[in-house]
Structures are given as C-alpha cells and as structure tokens.
Amino acid sequence: MESPAPITAQLVASIHQPWRASVRECLDRWQRLDAAARASAYLVLEGPEPNLRRTLNAVEIAKLA
C-alpha cells in the first residue's frame, strides 16, 4: 500500500513572499513572527490532490500551533 503524500503548506505573512515548507515548519515560523505579522498572516494547506487547498486565518493557525 502506498503511503499518502505529505501535506505541504504556504505561510503567507507577506503577499510578496509566501514561504512553502512542511506544516510544522510553517507553524514554527508563524510563532516567531511579531504579533502584528501573526494577526495578518494566513496558512494555505495543500492537499495531496491538485487544487485541494484549505486556507487558515490567524485564529485557526493559533489553534494548530
């Protein structure tokens, strides 16, 4: 049986510099942002299928972190 592909994410603290990494790495980076940047950032979770994405706002990111 084939194992599922790992979920990747994009942390967008600046529209000009989205940062793609594992979900854990994005959450760690989000926690290191200053309060204003955390409040305006969002996290895009990319599923294993094309075009399968979920976007989380700061409140939802905080629940995961």
Beta strands, then each sheet from edge to edge (+ up, - down):
strand 1: 8-12
strand 2: 19-22
strand 3: 42-46
strand 4: 53-56
sheet 1: 2+ 1- 3+ 4-
end
